[in-house]
Amino acid sequence: MKRVVVTGLGALTPIGNTVPAYVEALKAGKSGGGPITHFDASRFKTQFACEVKGFDPMAHLDRREARRLDRFSQFALVAAAEAMRDAGLADQLDQLDLDRAGVIWASGIGGLQTLENEIKQFLEGDGTPRYSPFLIPRMIIDIAAGHISMAYGFRGVNYATVSACASSSHALLDALESIRSGKQDVVIAGGSEAAITSTGVGGFNAMKALSTRNEDPATASRPFDSDRDGFVLGEGAGALILEELEHARKRNASIYAELAGGAATADAYHITAPHPEGLGAKKVMENAIRDAGLKPEAIDYVNVHGTSTSLGDVAEVKAIQQVFGEHAYALNISSTKSMTGHLLGAAGAIEAIAGVVALKHQFVPPTINHFTDDPDLDPRLNFTFNHAQERPLRNVLSNTFGFGGHNSSVIFRAYKD
């Protein structure tokens, strides 16, 4: 079975618009929460989110191209471009077998703003269906993968994964298998999301899923805190260049880490609530550890799904304690969603990047915004509250779970030649 390594990273997040900026924000425990600026949210229950700041698509993309893209596709192209440059592939396209280079790109919702705008214009008109010819190609989730492949001429595998908040972790898993099996040499894998719209916020408000801490948005995302009241919606993109090890060696690529394994399971329990005992989460972590050829004691850090919901946080911790037993007390656990908010279909990608850079820099990002212990959580566990922690890291596990009971885990290993 072929080994798969990470040779490039790209990130566009609420706390940093490049990977270096993202890393510094993770180390500093920076919050991305603030009042919504994308639309007038004054009449909404939730009036804040974790928006990407200072993003100008025209600074990265051709003006005509940018106008034809939904924000989630703009994010995708920018993150993918950074990852390609980082991997040194942007200048080596003529050296690649482009039939063995692919793109697997995720989104949970896709072009929501495009759809919202077009429907609004129709309803405000005279009833004549004057829809834009770009409505469908701007809105559909797979279009981001298509645009990335066209940007670099990648003619290999090309599609989107959609599994709510687990979407981009499933993209990583599919990319892992396509390279392991020998079908691809290189895959750009990741995800993007741009759902901070009136429909996105209104819909999640109707489900009572979002925090309503409007008076203090910077501390609203509070995973594992007893006063948590829901997640904070985020946006952005994360891209990873995954490459077959020998292919990377032959071109003298710099290697961040090895994608050692992963797994996917289903709760088969409820459309939005996790299994209360974390059974699906338990099984997916066990399967991922087995797939990576490891024992639980080899994992040093778990980047948890940790959305800041009352049910989800407790169920995931129960699962961790079942999987790791006494070793759970030697682990670092943290939720980077406390800083970035929840990027839905892009969450798995930016959290995978957090795991990769944690291995590279040997630190654990914090779970910020912790004020009050939750009596339902074991106080002996190290949730890395409020401050990053330096420690030796060998293997990092990252969890992402989605509405519909979708569970995914990926494991990154410190690379050894």
KEKOL-528139 format. One record per residue (C-alpha): residue number from 1; residue in three letters; x, y, z. Coordinates in steps of 0.02 Angstrom, whole numbers, plus 50000, padded with zeros to 5 digits. Example, Ala and Ser with C-alpha at 12.3 -4.5 7.8 and 13.67 -1.06 7.14 Angstrom:
2
@pos=1; code=ALA; c1=50615; c2=49775; c3=50390 $
@pos=2; code=SER; c1=50684; c2=49947; c3=50357 $
This chain:
417
@pos=1; code=MET; c1=50000; c2=50000; c3=50000 $
@pos=2; code=LYS; c1=50072; c2=50168; c3=49947 $
@pos=3; code=ARG; c1=50107; c2=50302; c3=50076 $
@pos=4; code=VAL; c1=50025; c2=50473; c3=50063 $
@pos=5; code=VAL; c1=50108; c2=50635; c3=50120 $
@pos=6; code=VAL; c1=50058; c2=50817; c3=50135 $
@pos=7; code=THR; c1=50168; c2=50930; c3=50029 $
@pos=8; code=GLY; c1=50067; c2=51091; c3=50022 $
@pos=9; code=LEU; c1=49940; c2=51189; c3=50124 $
@pos=10; code=GLY; c1=49821; c2=51332; c3=50087 $
@pos=11; code=ALA; c1=49702; c2=51416; c3=50208 $
@pos=12; code=LEU; c1=49577; c2=51558; c3=50206 $
@pos=13; code=THR; c1=49499; c2=51570; c3=50378 $
@pos=14; code=PRO; c1=49411; c2=51691; c3=50497 $
@pos=15; code=ILE; c1=49575; c2=51709; c3=50594 $
@pos=16; code=GLY; c1=49700; c2=51716; c3=50451 $
@pos=17; code=ASN; c1=49695; c2=51728; c3=50261 $
@pos=18; code=THR; c1=49852; c2=51625; c3=50232 $
@pos=19; code=VAL; c1=49928; c2=51473; c3=50317 $
@pos=20; code=PRO; c1=50064; c2=51573; c3=50408 $
@pos=21; code=ALA; c1=49933; c2=51696; c3=50473 $
@pos=22; code=TYR; c1=49821; c2=51552; c3=50524 $
@pos=23; code=VAL; c1=49963; c2=51468; c3=50619 $
@pos=24; code=GLU; c1=50005; c2=51626; c3=50716 $
@pos=25; code=ALA; c1=49822; c2=51651; c3=50761 $
@pos=26; code=LEU; c1=49809; c2=51470; c3=50822 $
@pos=27; code=LYS; c1=49961; c2=51494; c3=50932 $
@pos=28; code=ALA; c1=49893; c2=51658; c3=51000 $
@pos=29; code=GLY; c1=49717; c2=51593; c3=51034 $
@pos=30; code=LYS; c1=49636; c2=51724; c3=50923 $
@pos=31; code=SER; c1=49447; c2=51734; c3=50906 $
@pos=32; code=GLY; c1=49368; c2=51761; c3=50736 $
@pos=33; code=GLY; c1=49197; c2=51808; c3=50804 $
@pos=34; code=GLY; c1=49119; c2=51977; c3=50767 $
@pos=35; code=PRO; c1=48960; c2=52064; c3=50705 $
@pos=36; code=ILE; c1=48895; c2=52006; c3=50536 $
@pos=37; code=THR; c1=48941; c2=52125; c3=50396 $
@pos=38; code=HIS; c1=48880; c2=52024; c3=50245 $
@pos=39; code=PHE; c1=48699; c2=52074; c3=50271 $
@pos=40; code=ASP; c1=48588; c2=52168; c3=50393 $
@pos=41; code=ALA; c1=48567; c2=52043; c3=50536 $
@pos=42; code=SER; c1=48484; c2=52163; c3=50658 $
@pos=43; code=ARG; c1=48319; c2=52066; c3=50657 $
@pos=44; code=PHE; c1=48399; c2=51895; c3=50675 $
@pos=45; code=LYS; c1=48418; c2=51799; c3=50837 $
@pos=46; code=THR; c1=48603; c2=51782; c3=50798 $
@pos=47; code=GLN; c1=48689; c2=51940; c3=50737 $
@pos=48; code=PHE; c1=48870; c2=51883; c3=50731 $
@pos=49; code=ALA; c1=48980; c2=51755; c3=50646 $
@pos=50; code=CYS; c1=49160; c2=51712; c3=50607 $
@pos=51; code=GLU; c1=49183; c2=51799; c3=50440 $
@pos=52; code=VAL; c1=49338; c2=51799; c3=50331 $
@pos=53; code=LYS; c1=49410; c2=51975; c3=50350 $
@pos=54; code=GLY; c1=49481; c2=52087; c3=50215 $
@pos=55; code=PHE; c1=49453; c2=51965; c3=50073 $
@pos=56; code=ASP; c1=49456; c2=52045; c3=49900 $
@pos=57; code=PRO; c1=49432; c2=51915; c3=49763 $
@pos=58; code=MET; c1=49496; c2=52039; c3=49634 $
@pos=59; code=ALA; c1=49666; c2=52034; c3=49718 $
@pos=60; code=HIS; c1=49680; c2=51849; c3=49679 $
@pos=61; code=LEU; c1=49571; c2=51815; c3=49527 $
@pos=62; code=ASP; c1=49536; c2=51889; c3=49357 $
@pos=63; code=ARG; c1=49396; c2=52015; c3=49375 $
@pos=64; code=ARG; c1=49283; c2=51931; c3=49248 $
@pos=65; code=GLU; c1=49315; c2=51760; c3=49324 $
@pos=66; code=ALA; c1=49284; c2=51822; c3=49501 $
@pos=67; code=ARG; c1=49114; c2=51896; c3=49453 $
@pos=68; code=ARG; c1=49059; c2=51728; c3=49384 $
@pos=69; code=LEU; c1=49101; c2=51634; c3=49544 $
@pos=70; code=ASP; c1=49004; c2=51615; c3=49705 $
@pos=71; code=ARG; c1=49104; c2=51662; c3=49859 $
@pos=72; code=PHE; c1=49130; c2=51479; c3=49906 $
@pos=73; code=SER; c1=49216; c2=51448; c3=49737 $
@pos=74; code=GLN; c1=49320; c2=51605; c3=49756 $
@pos=75; code=PHE; c1=49379; c2=51540; c3=49924 $
@pos=76; code=ALA; c1=49418; c2=51370; c3=49846 $
@pos=77; code=LEU; c1=49527; c2=51440; c3=49707 $
@pos=78; code=VAL; c1=49624; c2=51554; c3=49824 $
@pos=79; code=ALA; c1=49660; c2=51417; c3=49952 $
@pos=80; code=ALA; c1=49706; c2=51292; c3=49816 $
@pos=81; code=ALA; c1=49825; c2=51419; c3=49737 $
@pos=82; code=GLU; c1=49916; c2=51445; c3=49902 $
@pos=83; code=ALA; c1=49932; c2=51257; c3=49925 $
@pos=84; code=MET; c1=49997; c2=51232; c3=49749 $
@pos=85; code=ARG; c1=50128; c2=51368; c3=49773 $
@pos=86; code=ASP; c1=50175; c2=51297; c3=49943 $
@pos=87; code=ALA; c1=50200; c2=51124; c3=49868 $
@pos=88; code=GLY; c1=50306; c2=51194; c3=49727 $
@pos=89; code=LEU; c1=50185; c2=51121; c3=49601 $
@pos=90; code=ALA; c1=50126; c2=51283; c3=49524 $
@pos=91; code=ASP; c1=50294; c2=51295; c3=49432 $
@pos=92; code=GLN; c1=50308; c2=51108; c3=49395 $
@pos=93; code=LEU; c1=50149; c2=51072; c3=49300 $
@pos=94; code=ASP; c1=50248; c2=51022; c3=49145 $
@pos=95; code=GLN; c1=50332; c2=50887; c3=49250 $
@pos=96; code=LEU; c1=50169; c2=50807; c3=49310 $
@pos=97; code=ASP; c1=50067; c2=50670; c3=49231 $
@pos=98; code=LEU; c1=49908; c2=50774; c3=49229 $
@pos=99; code=ASP; c1=49802; c2=50620; c3=49199 $
@pos=100; code=ARG; c1=49856; c2=50560; c3=49372 $
@pos=101; code=ALA; c1=49828; c2=50726; c3=49459 $
@pos=102; code=GLY; c1=49655; c2=50758; c3=49531 $
@pos=103; code=VAL; c1=49543; c2=50866; c3=49637 $
@pos=104; code=ILE; c1=49421; c2=50810; c3=49772 $
@pos=105; code=TRP; c1=49339; c2=50963; c3=49845 $
@pos=106; code=ALA; c1=49199; c2=50976; c3=49972 $
@pos=107; code=SER; c1=49063; c2=51093; c3=50026 $
@pos=108; code=GLY; c1=48915; c2=51063; c3=50138 $
@pos=109; code=ILE; c1=48801; c2=51194; c3=50059 $
@pos=110; code=GLY; c1=48888; c2=51269; c3=49907 $
@pos=111; code=GLY; c1=48828; c2=51427; c3=49821 $
@pos=112; code=LEU; c1=48695; c2=51479; c3=49945 $
@pos=113; code=GLN; c1=48718; c2=51666; c3=49916 $
@pos=114; code=THR; c1=48696; c2=51644; c3=49729 $
@pos=115; code=LEU; c1=48536; c2=51546; c3=49751 $
@pos=116; code=GLU; c1=48470; c2=51669; c3=49879 $
@pos=117; code=ASN; c1=48505; c2=51819; c3=49767 $
@pos=118; code=GLU; c1=48423; c2=51743; c3=49613 $
@pos=119; code=ILE; c1=48265; c2=51692; c3=49704 $
@pos=120; code=LYS; c1=48251; c2=51863; c3=49784 $
@pos=121; code=GLN; c1=48266; c2=51950; c3=49615 $
@pos=122; code=PHE; c1=48133; c2=51836; c3=49543 $
@pos=123; code=LEU; c1=48011; c2=51867; c3=49685 $
@pos=124; code=GLU; c1=48039; c2=52054; c3=49675 $
@pos=125; code=GLY; c1=48010; c2=52057; c3=49487 $
@pos=126; code=ASP; c1=47853; c2=52041; c3=49381 $
@pos=127; code=GLY; c1=47854; c2=51852; c3=49382 $
@pos=128; code=THR; c1=47952; c2=51833; c3=49221 $
@pos=129; code=PRO; c1=48090; c2=51704; c3=49250 $
@pos=130; code=ARG; c1=48245; c2=51808; c3=49210 $
@pos=131; code=TYR; c1=48374; c2=51699; c3=49294 $
@pos=132; code=SER; c1=48558; c2=51719; c3=49262 $
@pos=133; code=PRO; c1=48637; c2=51589; c3=49148 $
@pos=134; code=PHE; c1=48769; c2=51574; c3=49283 $
@pos=135; code=LEU; c1=48644; c2=51527; c3=49420 $
@pos=136; code=ILE; c1=48671; c2=51340; c3=49408 $
@pos=137; code=PRO; c1=48859; c2=51339; c3=49374 $
@pos=138; code=ARG; c1=48887; c2=51462; c3=49517 $
@pos=139; code=MET; c1=48777; c2=51368; c3=49640 $
@pos=140; code=ILE; c1=48815; c2=51183; c3=49621 $
@pos=141; code=ILE; c1=48935; c2=51108; c3=49747 $
@pos=142; code=ASP; c1=49045; c2=51014; c3=49623 $
@pos=143; code=ILE; c1=49088; c2=51171; c3=49526 $
@pos=144; code=ALA; c1=49232; c2=51220; c3=49642 $
@pos=145; code=ALA; c1=49321; c2=51056; c3=49604 $
@pos=146; code=GLY; c1=49292; c2=51089; c3=49420 $
@pos=147; code=HIS; c1=49366; c2=51264; c3=49428 $
@pos=148; code=ILE; c1=49520; c2=51204; c3=49522 $
@pos=149; code=SER; c1=49551; c2=51065; c3=49396 $
@pos=150; code=MET; c1=49536; c2=51188; c3=49251 $
@pos=151; code=ALA; c1=49655; c2=51310; c3=49335 $
@pos=152; code=TYR; c1=49795; c2=51180; c3=49334 $
@pos=153; code=GLY; c1=49743; c2=51061; c3=49196 $
@pos=154; code=PHE; c1=49721; c2=50916; c3=49317 $
@pos=155; code=ARG; c1=49632; c2=50779; c3=49218 $
@pos=156; code=GLY; c1=49626; c2=50645; c3=49351 $
@pos=157; code=VAL; c1=49489; c2=50610; c3=49477 $
@pos=158; code=ASN; c1=49375; c2=50761; c3=49498 $
@pos=159; code=TYR; c1=49219; c2=50774; c3=49605 $
@pos=160; code=ALA; c1=49141; c2=50842; c3=49765 $
@pos=161; code=THR; c1=49101; c2=50759; c3=49929 $
@pos=162; code=VAL; c1=48947; c2=50815; c3=50024 $
@pos=163; code=SER; c1=48913; c2=50753; c3=50200 $
@pos=164; code=ALA; c1=48868; c2=50912; c3=50295 $
@pos=165; code=CYS; c1=49004; c2=50958; c3=50419 $
@pos=166; code=ALA; c1=49105; c2=50801; c3=50381 $
@pos=167; code=SER; c1=49118; c2=50843; c3=50195 $
@pos=168; code=SER; c1=49300; c2=50897; c3=50181 $
@pos=169; code=SER; c1=49362; c2=50758; c3=50293 $
@pos=170; code=HIS; c1=49278; c2=50637; c3=50175 $
@pos=171; code=ALA; c1=49368; c2=50726; c3=50032 $
@pos=172; code=LEU; c1=49533; c2=50689; c3=50121 $
@pos=173; code=LEU; c1=49483; c2=50508; c3=50147 $
@pos=174; code=ASP; c1=49438; c2=50486; c3=49964 $
@pos=175; code=ALA; c1=49601; c2=50568; c3=49910 $
@pos=176; code=LEU; c1=49697; c2=50454; c3=50028 $
@pos=177; code=GLU; c1=49619; c2=50299; c3=49951 $
@pos=178; code=SER; c1=49642; c2=50358; c3=49772 $
@pos=179; code=ILE; c1=49830; c2=50382; c3=49802 $
@pos=180; code=ARG; c1=49852; c2=50227; c3=49910 $
@pos=181; code=SER; c1=49775; c2=50120; c3=49773 $
@pos=182; code=GLY; c1=49896; c2=50188; c3=49643 $
@pos=183; code=LYS; c1=49764; c2=50276; c3=49539 $
@pos=184; code=GLN; c1=49828; c2=50453; c3=49571 $
@pos=185; code=ASP; c1=49996; c2=50533; c3=49607 $
@pos=186; code=VAL; c1=49934; c2=50701; c3=49672 $
@pos=187; code=VAL; c1=49764; c2=50761; c3=49735 $
@pos=188; code=ILE; c1=49712; c2=50935; c3=49789 $
@pos=189; code=ALA; c1=49591; c2=50896; c3=49929 $
@pos=190; code=GLY; c1=49494; c2=51010; c3=50045 $
@pos=191; code=GLY; c1=49336; c2=51111; c3=50057 $
@pos=192; code=SER; c1=49259; c2=51284; c3=50058 $
@pos=193; code=GLU; c1=49101; c2=51362; c3=50129 $
@pos=194; code=ALA; c1=49018; c2=51532; c3=50119 $
@pos=195; code=ALA; c1=48852; c2=51512; c3=50208 $
@pos=196; code=ILE; c1=48849; c2=51671; c3=50313 $
@pos=197; code=THR; c1=48694; c2=51733; c3=50223 $
@pos=198; code=SER; c1=48520; c2=51777; c3=50283 $
@pos=199; code=THR; c1=48460; c2=51604; c3=50233 $
@pos=200; code=GLY; c1=48606; c2=51515; c3=50316 $
@pos=201; code=VAL; c1=48594; c2=51610; c3=50480 $
@pos=202; code=GLY; c1=48403; c2=51607; c3=50479 $
@pos=203; code=GLY; c1=48398; c2=51421; c3=50446 $
@pos=204; code=PHE; c1=48519; c2=51375; c3=50584 $
@pos=205; code=ASN; c1=48428; c2=51496; c3=50701 $
@pos=206; code=ALA; c1=48265; c2=51405; c3=50666 $
@pos=207; code=MET; c1=48351; c2=51244; c3=50721 $
@pos=208; code=LYS; c1=48413; c2=51330; c3=50879 $
@pos=209; code=ALA; c1=48588; c2=51274; c3=50830 $
@pos=210; code=LEU; c1=48678; c2=51442; c3=50839 $
@pos=211; code=SER; c1=48740; c2=51538; c3=50989 $
@pos=212; code=THR; c1=48641; c2=51697; c3=51022 $
@pos=213; code=ARG; c1=48774; c2=51781; c3=51129 $
@pos=214; code=ASN; c1=48757; c2=51943; c3=51030 $
@pos=215; code=GLU; c1=48830; c2=52049; c3=51169 $
@pos=216; code=ASP; c1=48998; c2=51958; c3=51162 $
@pos=217; code=PRO; c1=49029; c2=51874; c3=50993 $
@pos=218; code=ALA; c1=49216; c2=51853; c3=51021 $
@pos=219; code=THR; c1=49185; c2=51729; c3=51163 $
@pos=220; code=ALA; c1=49025; c2=51650; c3=51096 $
@pos=221; code=SER; c1=49107; c2=51490; c3=51033 $
@pos=222; code=ARG; c1=49134; c2=51399; c3=51198 $
@pos=223; code=PRO; c1=49167; c2=51213; c3=51172 $
@pos=224; code=PHE; c1=49161; c2=51113; c3=51335 $
@pos=225; code=ASP; c1=49109; c2=51265; c3=51437 $
@pos=226; code=SER; c1=48954; c2=51240; c3=51544 $
@pos=227; code=ASP; c1=48878; c2=51401; c3=51474 $
@pos=228; code=ARG; c1=48895; c2=51355; c3=51290 $
@pos=229; code=ASP; c1=48737; c2=51393; c3=51193 $
@pos=230; code=GLY; c1=48770; c2=51336; c3=51015 $
@pos=231; code=PHE; c1=48897; c2=51351; c3=50877 $
@pos=232; code=VAL; c1=48958; c2=51506; c3=50786 $
@pos=233; code=LEU; c1=48945; c2=51502; c3=50597 $
@pos=234; code=GLY; c1=49109; c2=51523; c3=50503 $
@pos=235; code=GLU; c1=49167; c2=51531; c3=50323 $
@pos=236; code=GLY; c1=49326; c2=51502; c3=50223 $
@pos=237; code=ALA; c1=49425; c2=51363; c3=50143 $
@pos=238; code=GLY; c1=49566; c2=51240; c3=50172 $
@pos=239; code=ALA; c1=49669; c2=51149; c3=50041 $
@pos=240; code=LEU; c1=49795; c2=51008; c3=50062 $
@pos=241; code=ILE; c1=49909; c2=50940; c3=49926 $
@pos=242; code=LEU; c1=49913; c2=50753; c3=49954 $
@pos=243; code=GLU; c1=50047; c2=50660; c3=49860 $
@pos=244; code=GLU; c1=50114; c2=50484; c3=49843 $
@pos=245; code=LEU; c1=50276; c2=50475; c3=49942 $
@pos=246; code=GLU; c1=50393; c2=50418; c3=49803 $
@pos=247; code=HIS; c1=50319; c2=50548; c3=49685 $
@pos=248; code=ALA; c1=50356; c2=50683; c3=49814 $
@pos=249; code=ARG; c1=50532; c2=50618; c3=49843 $
@pos=250; code=LYS; c1=50574; c2=50617; c3=49658 $
@pos=251; code=ARG; c1=50537; c2=50801; c3=49644 $
@pos=252; code=ASN; c1=50623; c2=50841; c3=49810 $
@pos=253; code=ALA; c1=50464; c2=50909; c3=49887 $
@pos=254; code=SER; c1=50458; c2=50972; c3=50065 $
@pos=255; code=ILE; c1=50346; c2=50858; c3=50168 $
@pos=256; code=TYR; c1=50240; c2=50922; c3=50312 $
@pos=257; code=ALA; c1=50171; c2=50758; c3=50376 $
@pos=258; code=GLU; c1=50104; c2=50590; c3=50324 $
@pos=259; code=LEU; c1=49917; c2=50558; c3=50308 $
@pos=260; code=ALA; c1=49929; c2=50392; c3=50396 $
@pos=261; code=GLY; c1=49748; c2=50337; c3=50395 $
@pos=262; code=GLY; c1=49566; c2=50376; c3=50422 $
@pos=263; code=ALA; c1=49391; c2=50308; c3=50430 $
@pos=264; code=ALA; c1=49207; c2=50349; c3=50409 $
@pos=265; code=THR; c1=49053; c2=50285; c3=50502 $
@pos=266; code=ALA; c1=48871; c2=50329; c3=50530 $
@pos=267; code=ASP; c1=48776; c2=50355; c3=50692 $
@pos=268; code=ALA; c1=48614; c2=50290; c3=50613 $
@pos=269; code=TYR; c1=48526; c2=50380; c3=50756 $
@pos=270; code=HIS; c1=48455; c2=50555; c3=50722 $
@pos=271; code=ILE; c1=48457; c2=50687; c3=50585 $
@pos=272; code=THR; c1=48548; c2=50817; c3=50692 $
@pos=273; code=ALA; c1=48587; c2=50747; c3=50866 $
@pos=274; code=PRO; c1=48737; c2=50635; c3=50895 $
@pos=275; code=HIS; c1=48716; c2=50467; c3=50977 $
@pos=276; code=PRO; c1=48713; c2=50511; c3=51163 $
@pos=277; code=GLU; c1=48848; c2=50383; c3=51204 $
@pos=278; code=GLY; c1=48954; c2=50433; c3=51055 $
@pos=279; code=LEU; c1=48946; c2=50259; c3=50976 $
@pos=280; code=GLY; c1=48975; c2=50317; c3=50797 $
@pos=281; code=ALA; c1=49115; c2=50432; c3=50853 $
@pos=282; code=LYS; c1=49194; c2=50291; c3=50952 $
@pos=283; code=LYS; c1=49192; c2=50172; c3=50806 $
@pos=284; code=VAL; c1=49261; c2=50297; c3=50681 $
@pos=285; code=MET; c1=49410; c2=50338; c3=50793 $
@pos=286; code=GLU; c1=49444; c2=50154; c3=50824 $
@pos=287; code=ASN; c1=49437; c2=50116; c3=50639 $
@pos=288; code=ALA; c1=49549; c2=50263; c3=50594 $
@pos=289; code=ILE; c1=49681; c2=50211; c3=50721 $
@pos=290; code=ARG; c1=49676; c2=50034; c3=50653 $
@pos=291; code=ASP; c1=49687; c2=50096; c3=50474 $
@pos=292; code=ALA; c1=49843; c2=50196; c3=50518 $
@pos=293; code=GLY; c1=49924; c2=50041; c3=50594 $
@pos=294; code=LEU; c1=49932; c2=50121; c3=50765 $
@pos=295; code=LYS; c1=49878; c2=50086; c3=50942 $
@pos=296; code=PRO; c1=49775; c2=50215; c3=51039 $
@pos=297; code=GLU; c1=49927; c2=50256; c3=51147 $
@pos=298; code=ALA; c1=50018; c2=50324; c3=50994 $
@pos=299; code=ILE; c1=49896; c2=50470; c3=50976 $
@pos=300; code=ASP; c1=49954; c2=50627; c3=51065 $
@pos=301; code=TYR; c1=49824; c2=50755; c3=51015 $
@pos=302; code=VAL; c1=49642; c2=50748; c3=50961 $
@pos=303; code=ASN; c1=49574; c2=50898; c3=50867 $
@pos=304; code=VAL; c1=49393; c2=50868; c3=50911 $
@pos=305; code=HIS; c1=49235; c2=50913; c3=50816 $
@pos=306; code=GLY; c1=49191; c2=51016; c3=50972 $
@pos=307; code=THR; c1=49059; c2=51133; c3=50902 $
@pos=308; code=SER; c1=49003; c2=51211; c3=51067 $
@pos=309; code=THR; c1=48835; c2=51123; c3=51074 $
@pos=310; code=SER; c1=48770; c2=51046; c3=51234 $
@pos=311; code=LEU; c1=48744; c2=50870; c3=51165 $
@pos=312; code=GLY; c1=48886; c2=50857; c3=51042 $
@pos=313; code=ASP; c1=49029; c2=50904; c3=51156 $
@pos=314; code=VAL; c1=48980; c2=50779; c3=51291 $
@pos=315; code=ALA; c1=48951; c2=50635; c3=51168 $
@pos=316; code=GLU; c1=49120; c2=50661; c3=51086 $
@pos=317; code=VAL; c1=49211; c2=50662; c3=51252 $
@pos=318; code=LYS; c1=49123; c2=50501; c3=51303 $
@pos=319; code=ALA; c1=49184; c2=50423; c3=51140 $
@pos=320; code=ILE; c1=49363; c2=50481; c3=51171 $
@pos=321; code=GLN; c1=49364; c2=50405; c3=51345 $
@pos=322; code=GLN; c1=49297; c2=50240; c3=51277 $
@pos=323; code=VAL; c1=49428; c2=50232; c3=51140 $
@pos=324; code=PHE; c1=49580; c2=50287; c3=51239 $
@pos=325; code=GLY; c1=49543; c2=50227; c3=51416 $
@pos=326; code=GLU; c1=49678; c2=50285; c3=51537 $
@pos=327; code=HIS; c1=49778; c2=50359; c3=51393 $
@pos=328; code=ALA; c1=49641; c2=50490; c3=51374 $
@pos=329; code=TYR; c1=49720; c2=50580; c3=51522 $
@pos=330; code=ALA; c1=49887; c2=50592; c3=51431 $
@pos=331; code=LEU; c1=49808; c2=50666; c3=51275 $
@pos=332; code=ASN; c1=49787; c2=50846; c3=51228 $
@pos=333; code=ILE; c1=49612; c2=50883; c3=51167 $
@pos=334; code=SER; c1=49562; c2=51047; c3=51088 $
@pos=335; code=SER; c1=49430; c2=51125; c3=50979 $
@pos=336; code=THR; c1=49495; c2=51253; c3=50856 $
@pos=337; code=LYS; c1=49314; c2=51297; c3=50819 $
@pos=338; code=SER; c1=49326; c2=51402; c3=50977 $
@pos=339; code=MET; c1=49431; c2=51519; c3=50869 $
@pos=340; code=THR; c1=49369; c2=51494; c3=50690 $
@pos=341; code=GLY; c1=49187; c2=51455; c3=50720 $
@pos=342; code=HIS; c1=49110; c2=51312; c3=50624 $
@pos=343; code=LEU; c1=49151; c2=51312; c3=50439 $
@pos=344; code=LEU; c1=49026; c2=51172; c3=50402 $
@pos=345; code=GLY; c1=49088; c2=51080; c3=50247 $
@pos=346; code=ALA; c1=49259; c2=51164; c3=50258 $
@pos=347; code=ALA; c1=49285; c2=51124; c3=50443 $
@pos=348; code=GLY; c1=49373; c2=50959; c3=50415 $
@pos=349; code=ALA; c1=49500; c2=51038; c3=50297 $
@pos=350; code=ILE; c1=49551; c2=51186; c3=50405 $
@pos=351; code=GLU; c1=49557; c2=51075; c3=50559 $
@pos=352; code=ALA; c1=49664; c2=50948; c3=50466 $
@pos=353; code=ILE; c1=49781; c2=51092; c3=50426 $
@pos=354; code=ALA; c1=49782; c2=51138; c3=50611 $
@pos=355; code=GLY; c1=49836; c2=50960; c3=50648 $
@pos=356; code=VAL; c1=49972; c2=50962; c3=50516 $
@pos=357; code=VAL; c1=50047; c2=51126; c3=50575 $
@pos=358; code=ALA; c1=50034; c2=51066; c3=50756 $
@pos=359; code=LEU; c1=50148; c2=50921; c3=50706 $
@pos=360; code=LYS; c1=50265; c2=51035; c3=50612 $
@pos=361; code=HIS; c1=50281; c2=51163; c3=50752 $
@pos=362; code=GLN; c1=50256; c2=51041; c3=50898 $
@pos=363; code=PHE; c1=50117; c2=51134; c3=50985 $
@pos=364; code=VAL; c1=49933; c2=51107; c3=51026 $
@pos=365; code=PRO; c1=49812; c2=51247; c3=50981 $
@pos=366; code=PRO; c1=49700; c2=51298; c3=51125 $
@pos=367; code=THR; c1=49516; c2=51286; c3=51160 $
@pos=368; code=ILE; c1=49483; c2=51469; c3=51198 $
@pos=369; code=ASN; c1=49335; c2=51550; c3=51285 $
@pos=370; code=HIS; c1=49332; c2=51433; c3=51433 $
@pos=371; code=PHE; c1=49260; c2=51512; c3=51589 $
@pos=372; code=THR; c1=49161; c2=51380; c3=51684 $
@pos=373; code=ASP; c1=49192; c2=51194; c3=51699 $
@pos=374; code=ASP; c1=49054; c2=51078; c3=51640 $
@pos=375; code=PRO; c1=49010; c2=50954; c3=51778 $
@pos=376; code=ASP; c1=48967; c2=50824; c3=51644 $
@pos=377; code=LEU; c1=49147; c2=50821; c3=51583 $
@pos=378; code=ASP; c1=49293; c2=50736; c3=51671 $
@pos=379; code=PRO; c1=49403; c2=50875; c3=51744 $
@pos=380; code=ARG; c1=49558; c2=50764; c3=51729 $
@pos=381; code=LEU; c1=49555; c2=50779; c3=51539 $
@pos=382; code=ASN; c1=49669; c2=50908; c3=51460 $
@pos=383; code=PHE; c1=49559; c2=51016; c3=51348 $
@pos=384; code=THR; c1=49703; c2=51139; c3=51320 $
@pos=385; code=PHE; c1=49596; c2=51279; c3=51386 $
@pos=386; code=ASN; c1=49634; c2=51459; c3=51338 $
@pos=387; code=HIS; c1=49821; c2=51440; c3=51299 $
@pos=388; code=ALA; c1=49919; c2=51342; c3=51169 $
@pos=389; code=GLN; c1=50032; c2=51209; c3=51239 $
@pos=390; code=GLU; c1=50202; c2=51154; c3=51174 $
@pos=391; code=ARG; c1=50232; c2=50967; c3=51179 $
@pos=392; code=PRO; c1=50309; c2=50828; c3=51075 $
@pos=393; code=LEU; c1=50183; c2=50764; c3=50948 $
@pos=394; code=ARG; c1=50196; c2=50602; c3=50849 $
@pos=395; code=ASN; c1=50019; c2=50574; c3=50787 $
@pos=396; code=VAL; c1=49868; c2=50689; c3=50778 $
@pos=397; code=LEU; c1=49688; c2=50632; c3=50755 $
@pos=398; code=SER; c1=49556; c2=50752; c3=50687 $
@pos=399; code=ASN; c1=49369; c2=50721; c3=50704 $
@pos=400; code=THR; c1=49227; c2=50795; c3=50603 $
@pos=401; code=PHE; c1=49045; c2=50745; c3=50618 $
@pos=402; code=GLY; c1=48895; c2=50802; c3=50516 $
@pos=403; code=PHE; c1=48706; c2=50816; c3=50521 $
@pos=404; code=GLY; c1=48636; c2=50651; c3=50460 $
@pos=405; code=GLY; c1=48751; c2=50554; c3=50576 $
@pos=406; code=HIS; c1=48907; c2=50563; c3=50466 $
@pos=407; code=ASN; c1=49071; c2=50534; c3=50559 $
@pos=408; code=SER; c1=49248; c2=50547; c3=50494 $
@pos=409; code=SER; c1=49421; c2=50542; c3=50571 $
@pos=410; code=VAL; c1=49591; c2=50569; c3=50492 $
@pos=411; code=ILE; c1=49762; c2=50538; c3=50568 $
@pos=412; code=PHE; c1=49920; c2=50632; c3=50527 $
@pos=413; code=ARG; c1=50091; c2=50564; c3=50575 $
@pos=414; code=ALA; c1=50253; c2=50659; c3=50595 $
@pos=415; code=TYR; c1=50348; c2=50616; c3=50436 $
@pos=416; code=LYS; c1=50501; c2=50503; c3=50447 $
@pos=417; code=ASP; c1=50601; c2=50464; c3=50293 $
